[in-house]
Amino acid sequence: MKILHLLSGCDSGGIEVLCRNIVRLSKYENHVALLFSGGMIADDMEKNGSTIIRLYNYGRKQRYQKLLELAQKEQYSDIVVHHEGVGTYSYFLYLHKKYKSAKYIKYLHMSYEEKYMFTGSKLQNILHKYLLGKTIKAADTLIAVSEFVKKSYVSKYPIADTKTIVIYNGTELSNITGNELNDSINSKENIPVRLLYVGRLTEVKGIIYLLEAVKSLVDNNIKTELTLVGNGDKRDYYESYVRENGLQEFIHFEGVQNDVSAYYRSHDLFIYPSIWNEAFGISIIEAMSYGMVCIASSVGGIPEIIEDGRDGFLVNPGDSKAIEDAVRRYMVLDNKTKMKSSALKKVIKFDIKNTVGETDAIF
């Protein structure tokens, strides 16, 4: 069996990392077709022998024909579309019409939230909604990355319950064991408390509320350091906020990093302050796999990962005071190691091998 994955690009992000893991760990042969751009992860996959088809090197009309020729030549048994958007839907629907030998699958990587899904002009949004509806109808199977995501689409479209399968995103578990965990910031000599965020620097991720929380902690003489790993269209704005408030000593921007394991190992708390309905939260389970305690917004699929007060903390979205209070709650915990151990046990459920095995079962 051969499976073809359709992506708009493959630079960085949870979707791209998942595809890389599927290609690497699946028992079947998986190929990736890039429709509009390449990227760092695609380059890395290609160097390691994965089949990457760069259709964006062709003109728009020629791209359709090349995609069909590819499907006919390779005789794909399954076609999977990952990214959202008019363009990706169009190519998926074109193949669905012209190539009848495959099972068609749509991966639901984000929850149905019109405010964030449809951000173009009125005409673009009408087209986007129309093609999304056609794609959902055309797909033989829908894979949702959380129960929340599944419910968000079922509430909007007439989807048979048996058509949608929930497969949680997964991560490669670290080799951290419970014996390596410790209370870290229990003693004064280990202060400042080290906070970490890994992800896109965009408005919907709620970074501004995290920066405000750190400012308040610093203003109240609680020594705090925050490291932000990632990039995005709001990075300049957040860096300006840091400069204007004299926080350069306490807040550090690291940009996109191909390997973030060292950051997970060297920080105390992982913060994920998203203000939209996150489909899942791949960075959260990555952090938990290193025994990190996570403070995250209680939105979307995140409560399916974190049990508040047991293996992490859930806070209201858009509330910097709630983030600050959660940091303080963690700092005064008598037994931080117990919470870290709970996080480490919880994340076993999200082993990437389970994710890929469940995905293979659908092909």
C-alpha positions as CSV (number, residue, x, y, z in Angstrom):
1,M,0.0,0.0,0.0
2,K,1.1,3.5,-0.8
3,I,-0.4,6.6,0.9
4,L,-0.2,10.2,-0.4
5,H,-0.3,13.1,2.0
6,L,-1.3,16.6,0.6
7,L,0.2,19.6,2.4
8,S,0.3,23.2,1.4
9,G,3.9,23.4,2.7
10,C,6.1,21.7,5.2
11,D,8.2,24.2,7.2
12,S,7.4,23.9,10.9
13,G,4.4,23.1,13.0
14,G,2.4,20.2,14.6
15,I,0.8,19.0,11.3
16,E,4.2,18.8,9.6
17,V,5.8,17.0,12.6
18,L,2.9,14.5,12.6
19,C,3.4,13.8,8.9
20,R,7.1,13.3,9.3
21,N,6.4,10.8,12.1
22,I,3.8,9.0,10.0
23,V,6.2,8.7,7.1
24,R,9.0,7.5,9.4
25,L,7.0,5.0,11.5
26,S,4.2,3.7,9.4
27,K,4.3,0.1,8.1
28,Y,3.2,1.4,4.7
29,E,5.0,3.5,2.2
30,N,4.0,7.2,2.6
31,H,4.7,10.0,0.2
32,V,4.2,13.8,0.8
33,A,3.1,16.2,-2.0
34,L,3.8,19.9,-1.3
35,L,1.3,22.1,-3.2
36,F,2.5,25.6,-2.6
37,S,5.8,25.7,-0.7
38,G,8.6,23.6,0.8
39,G,10.2,24.1,4.2
40,M,12.7,23.0,6.9
41,I,10.9,19.8,7.8
42,A,10.4,18.8,4.1
43,D,14.2,19.3,3.5
44,D,15.0,17.2,6.6
45,M,12.7,14.4,5.5
46,E,14.1,14.4,2.0
47,K,17.7,14.1,3.4
48,N,16.6,11.1,5.4
49,G,15.2,9.3,2.3
50,S,11.5,10.2,2.4
51,T,9.7,10.8,-0.9
52,I,8.8,14.5,-1.2
53,I,7.0,15.6,-4.3
54,R,7.4,19.4,-4.8
55,L,4.4,20.2,-7.0
56,Y,4.8,23.9,-6.3
57,N,7.6,24.0,-8.9
58,Y,5.0,23.7,-11.6
59,G,2.4,26.3,-12.7
60,R,-1.0,26.2,-11.1
61,K,-2.8,24.5,-14.1
62,Q,0.1,22.1,-14.7
63,R,0.1,21.2,-11.0
64,Y,-3.3,19.5,-11.3
65,Q,-2.2,17.3,-14.2
66,K,1.1,16.4,-12.5
67,L,-0.8,15.4,-9.3
68,L,-3.2,13.2,-11.3
69,E,-0.3,11.6,-13.2
70,L,1.5,11.0,-9.9
71,A,-1.5,9.2,-8.4
72,Q,-2.0,7.1,-11.5
73,K,1.7,6.1,-11.6
74,E,2.1,5.3,-7.9
75,Q,-1.4,3.7,-7.6
76,Y,-2.0,5.3,-4.2
77,S,-4.5,3.4,-2.0
78,D,-5.2,6.4,0.2
79,I,-5.1,10.2,-0.3
80,V,-5.0,12.3,2.9
81,V,-5.4,16.1,2.9
82,H,-4.0,17.9,6.0
83,H,-3.9,21.6,5.6
84,E,-7.0,23.8,5.4
85,G,-7.6,26.3,2.6
86,V,-9.3,26.8,-0.8
87,G,-6.2,25.6,-2.6
88,T,-5.6,22.3,-0.8
89,Y,-9.4,21.5,-0.9
90,S,-9.3,22.1,-4.7
91,Y,-6.5,19.6,-5.4
92,F,-8.1,17.0,-3.1
93,L,-11.5,17.4,-4.8
94,Y,-9.8,17.2,-8.3
95,L,-8.2,13.9,-7.4
96,H,-11.4,12.6,-5.9
97,K,-13.2,13.3,-9.2
98,K,-10.5,12.0,-11.5
99,Y,-8.8,9.2,-9.6
100,K,-11.2,6.6,-8.3
101,S,-8.8,4.0,-7.0
102,A,-8.2,5.5,-3.6
103,K,-9.8,6.0,-0.2
104,Y,-10.0,9.7,0.6
105,I,-9.3,11.0,4.1
106,K,-9.5,14.4,5.6
107,Y,-7.5,15.1,8.7
108,L,-9.2,17.6,11.0
109,H,-6.3,19.4,12.6
110,M,-8.2,22.4,13.9
111,S,-11.6,22.9,15.5
112,Y,-14.4,24.4,13.5
113,E,-14.3,28.1,14.6
114,E,-15.5,30.5,11.9
115,K,-13.7,33.5,13.5
116,Y,-10.3,31.9,12.9
117,M,-11.0,29.6,9.9
118,F,-12.5,32.2,7.6
119,T,-10.3,35.3,7.6
120,G,-10.4,36.4,4.0
121,S,-12.7,38.6,2.0
122,K,-16.4,37.9,1.9
123,L,-16.1,36.1,-1.4
124,Q,-13.1,34.1,-0.3
125,N,-14.9,33.0,2.9
126,I,-18.0,31.9,0.9
127,L,-15.7,29.8,-1.4
128,H,-13.8,28.4,1.6
129,K,-16.9,27.3,3.4
130,Y,-18.3,25.8,0.2
131,L,-15.2,23.8,-0.6
132,L,-14.7,22.7,3.0
133,G,-18.3,21.3,2.9
134,K,-17.6,19.5,-0.4
135,T,-14.3,18.1,1.0
136,I,-16.0,16.8,4.2
137,K,-18.7,15.2,2.1
138,A,-16.2,13.7,-0.4
139,A,-14.0,12.2,2.3
140,D,-14.6,8.5,3.1
141,T,-13.1,9.0,6.6
142,L,-12.5,12.1,8.8
143,I,-9.7,11.9,11.4
144,A,-10.2,14.3,14.3
145,V,-7.3,15.0,16.7
146,S,-9.5,15.3,19.7
147,E,-13.1,14.7,20.8
148,F,-13.6,18.5,20.9
149,V,-12.6,18.8,17.2
150,K,-15.0,15.9,16.3
151,K,-17.9,17.6,18.1
152,S,-17.2,21.0,16.5
153,Y,-17.6,19.6,13.0
154,V,-20.5,17.2,13.8
155,S,-22.4,20.2,15.1
156,K,-22.0,22.1,11.8
157,Y,-22.2,19.3,9.2
158,P,-24.4,16.3,8.7
159,I,-21.7,13.8,9.4
160,A,-22.4,10.2,10.3
161,D,-20.8,9.3,13.6
162,T,-19.1,6.3,12.1
163,K,-17.3,8.5,9.5
164,T,-15.3,10.4,12.0
165,I,-12.5,8.8,14.1
166,V,-10.6,10.4,16.9
167,I,-6.9,9.8,16.9
168,Y,-5.0,11.9,19.3
169,N,-1.8,13.5,18.1
170,G,1.3,11.9,19.6
171,T,4.9,12.6,20.5
172,E,8.1,10.6,20.7
173,L,8.5,9.9,24.4
174,S,11.7,11.1,25.9
175,N,14.0,8.8,27.9
176,I,13.2,10.7,31.1
177,T,12.3,8.4,34.0
178,G,10.5,9.2,37.3
179,N,13.8,8.7,39.1
180,E,15.3,11.8,37.3
181,L,12.6,14.1,38.4
182,N,13.1,16.5,41.3
183,D,11.4,19.5,42.9
184,S,13.9,21.9,41.1
185,I,12.6,25.3,42.4
186,N,11.9,24.2,45.9
187,S,15.1,25.9,47.2
188,K,16.1,29.5,46.9
189,E,19.4,28.7,45.2
190,N,17.5,27.4,42.2
191,I,15.4,30.6,41.7
192,P,14.6,32.1,39.1
193,V,11.6,30.0,38.1
194,R,12.2,29.1,34.4
195,L,9.2,29.3,32.1
196,L,9.0,28.0,28.6
197,Y,6.7,28.4,25.6
198,V,7.2,26.5,22.3
199,G,4.9,27.4,19.3
200,R,3.9,30.1,16.9
201,L,4.1,33.7,18.0
202,T,0.7,34.7,16.8
203,E,-2.3,36.5,18.4
204,V,-4.4,33.4,18.9
205,K,-1.7,31.8,21.0
206,G,-2.3,34.4,23.7
207,I,1.4,35.3,24.2
208,I,0.7,38.8,25.3
209,Y,-1.0,37.4,28.5
210,L,2.0,35.3,29.2
211,L,4.3,38.4,28.9
212,E,2.0,40.4,31.2
213,A,2.1,37.6,33.8
214,V,5.9,37.6,33.7
215,K,5.9,41.4,34.1
216,S,3.7,41.1,37.2
217,L,5.9,38.4,38.7
218,V,9.0,40.4,38.1
219,D,7.4,43.6,39.5
220,N,6.5,41.6,42.6
221,N,10.2,40.6,43.1
222,I,9.7,37.0,42.0
223,K,12.7,36.1,39.9
224,T,11.4,34.8,36.7
225,E,12.8,33.9,33.3
226,L,10.8,33.1,30.2
227,T,12.0,31.5,27.0
228,L,9.9,31.6,23.8
229,V,10.9,29.2,21.1
230,G,9.2,29.8,17.7
231,N,8.3,32.5,15.3
232,G,5.3,34.3,13.9
233,D,3.7,37.5,12.7
234,K,3.5,39.0,16.2
235,R,7.1,38.5,17.2
236,D,8.1,42.1,16.5
237,Y,5.2,43.3,18.6
238,Y,6.1,41.1,21.5
239,E,9.7,42.1,21.3
240,S,8.6,45.7,21.4
241,Y,6.5,45.0,24.5
242,V,9.5,43.4,26.2
243,R,11.8,46.4,25.4
244,E,9.2,49.0,26.4
245,N,8.7,47.3,29.8
246,G,12.4,46.8,30.4
247,L,12.1,43.0,30.5
248,Q,15.0,42.0,28.2
249,E,16.8,40.5,31.1
250,F,13.9,38.2,31.9
251,I,12.3,37.3,28.5
252,H,14.3,35.7,25.7
253,F,13.2,35.0,22.1
254,E,15.0,31.9,20.5
255,G,13.3,31.7,17.1
256,V,12.5,28.4,15.4
257,Q,14.6,25.4,16.7
258,N,14.7,22.1,15.0
259,D,15.5,20.3,18.3
260,V,13.8,21.7,21.4
261,S,14.7,18.8,23.8
262,A,17.3,20.9,25.6
263,Y,14.7,23.6,26.3
264,Y,12.3,21.1,27.9
265,R,15.1,19.6,30.0
266,S,16.3,23.0,31.4
267,H,13.0,24.7,32.3
268,D,10.6,24.3,35.2
269,L,7.2,25.1,33.8
270,F,5.7,25.0,30.3
271,I,3.1,27.7,29.6
272,Y,0.5,27.4,26.7
273,P,-1.8,30.5,27.0
274,S,-3.9,30.0,23.8
275,I,-7.1,32.1,23.5
276,W,-8.8,30.1,20.7
277,N,-10.1,26.6,20.8
278,E,-7.0,24.6,20.3
279,A,-7.6,21.3,18.5
280,F,-5.1,19.5,20.7
281,G,-1.7,21.0,21.8
282,I,1.2,19.0,20.6
283,S,3.7,21.2,22.4
284,I,2.0,20.3,25.7
285,I,2.5,16.6,25.4
286,E,6.0,17.1,24.2
287,A,6.7,19.1,27.4
288,M,4.9,16.5,29.5
289,S,7.1,13.7,28.0
290,Y,10.1,15.4,29.7
291,G,8.3,15.5,33.0
292,M,7.4,19.2,32.8
293,V,4.3,20.5,34.5
294,C,2.2,22.6,32.1
295,I,0.0,25.6,32.7
296,A,-2.5,25.9,29.7
297,S,-5.7,27.6,28.8
298,S,-8.8,25.5,29.3
299,V,-9.9,25.7,25.7
300,G,-10.6,23.2,22.9
301,G,-9.0,19.8,23.3
302,I,-6.5,20.8,26.0
303,P,-8.7,19.6,28.9
304,E,-8.5,16.1,27.3
305,I,-4.7,16.2,28.0
306,I,-4.4,18.0,31.4
307,E,-6.3,17.2,34.6
308,D,-6.2,20.4,36.6
309,G,-4.2,20.2,39.8
310,R,-3.1,16.6,39.2
311,D,-0.8,16.6,36.2
312,G,-0.8,20.3,35.3
313,F,-2.9,23.5,35.7
314,L,-5.8,24.8,33.5
315,V,-6.5,28.5,33.4
316,N,-9.1,30.8,31.8
317,P,-8.0,32.1,28.4
318,G,-6.9,35.7,28.1
319,D,-6.2,36.0,31.8
320,S,-2.7,37.0,32.7
321,K,-3.5,37.0,36.5
322,A,-4.7,33.4,36.2
323,I,-1.3,32.5,34.6
324,E,0.6,34.3,37.3
325,D,-1.5,32.6,40.0
326,A,-0.9,29.2,38.5
327,V,2.9,29.8,38.5
328,R,2.6,30.8,42.2
329,R,0.5,27.7,43.0
330,Y,3.2,25.5,41.5
331,M,6.0,27.3,43.3
332,V,4.5,26.6,46.7
333,L,3.6,22.9,46.0
334,D,5.0,20.7,48.7
335,N,5.6,17.8,46.3
336,K,6.4,19.1,42.8
337,T,7.9,15.7,41.8
338,K,4.5,14.0,42.3
339,M,2.9,16.3,39.8
340,K,5.7,15.8,37.3
341,S,5.4,12.1,37.7
342,S,1.7,12.3,37.0
343,A,2.4,14.3,33.8
344,L,5.0,11.7,32.8
345,K,2.5,8.8,33.3
346,K,-0.3,10.7,31.5
347,V,1.7,11.2,28.3
348,I,2.3,7.5,27.8
349,K,-1.2,7.6,26.3
350,F,0.0,10.0,23.6
351,D,3.0,8.0,22.4
352,I,3.5,8.7,18.7
353,K,3.7,4.9,18.0
354,N,0.1,4.7,19.2
355,T,-0.9,7.5,16.9
356,V,0.7,6.0,13.8
357,G,-0.6,2.5,14.6
358,E,-4.2,3.8,14.8
359,T,-3.7,5.8,11.6
360,D,-2.3,2.7,9.8
361,A,-5.4,0.8,10.8
362,I,-7.5,3.2,8.8
363,F,-5.5,2.9,5.6
